[in-house]
């Protein structure tokens, strides 16, 4: 069992990330490769990261809620929820997921539609 250097929780041997905090765990392969790797190894391209599905969904729901103003809150609330979930997963993925801008755009437009809907509701009373 190996322990996370950031939070101290126990993880299975060979686990790439901590189950408690999502921090990348050091492995024996990484330690030995740092000793034998050439100085140019840090300039090699990384494996491409995956675009978060929740971030895309948040963006679509957030902007869709503004396009359909009358019932936009139906799309805005799930867009805000997906945006928060996407940001949390992107942050804890250690670079394996991307899409922070999409998730933020979905959050902003979702919250804006919720505010506009509340404003319209208050003015109609």
Residue pairs with C-beta under 8 A, 6 or more apart in sequence:
1 10
1 11
1 12
1 13
2 10
2 11
2 12
2 13
2 15
2 25
3 9
3 10
3 11
4 10
4 11
4 18
4 20
4 21
4 23
4 25
5 23
5 25
5 26
6 18
6 21
6 23
7 18
7 20
7 21
7 23
9 18
9 19
9 20
9 21
11 18
11 19
11 20
11 25
14 27
15 25
16 24
16 25
16 27
17 23
17 24
17 25
17 92
17 93
17 94
18 24
18 25
21 92
22 91
22 92
22 93
22 94
23 94
24 94
46 95
49 95
49 96
49 97
49 98
50 96
50 97
50 98
51 97
51 98
51 99
51 102
52 86
52 89
52 90
52 97
52 98
52 99
52 102
52 103
54 82
54 83
54 85
54 86
54 89
54 99
54 103
55 82
55 83
55 86
55 87
55 90
55 99
55 100
55 102
55 103
55 106
56 99
56 102
57 79
57 82
57 86
57 106
58 79
58 80
58 82
58 83
58 86
58 102
58 103
58 105
58 106
58 107
58 110
59 79
59 102
59 103
59 105
59 106
60 79
60 106
61 75
61 76
61 78
61 79
61 82
61 106
61 110
62 75
62 76
62 79
62 80
62 83
62 105
62 106
62 107
62 108
62 109
62 110
62 113
63 105
63 106
63 109
64 72
64 75
64 79
65 72
65 73
65 74
65 75
65 76
65 79
65 109
65 110
65 113
66 72
66 109
66 112
66 113
68 75
69 113
69 116
72 113
72 116
72 117
73 113
73 114
73 117
75 110
75 113
76 109
76 110
76 111
76 113
76 114
76 117
77 110
77 114
79 106
79 107
79 109
79 110
80 106
80 107
80 110
80 111
80 114
82 103
82 106
83 103
83 104
83 106
83 107
83 110
84 107
86 99
86 102
86 103
86 106
87 100
87 103
87 104
87 107
89 97
90 97
90 98
90 99
90 100
90 103
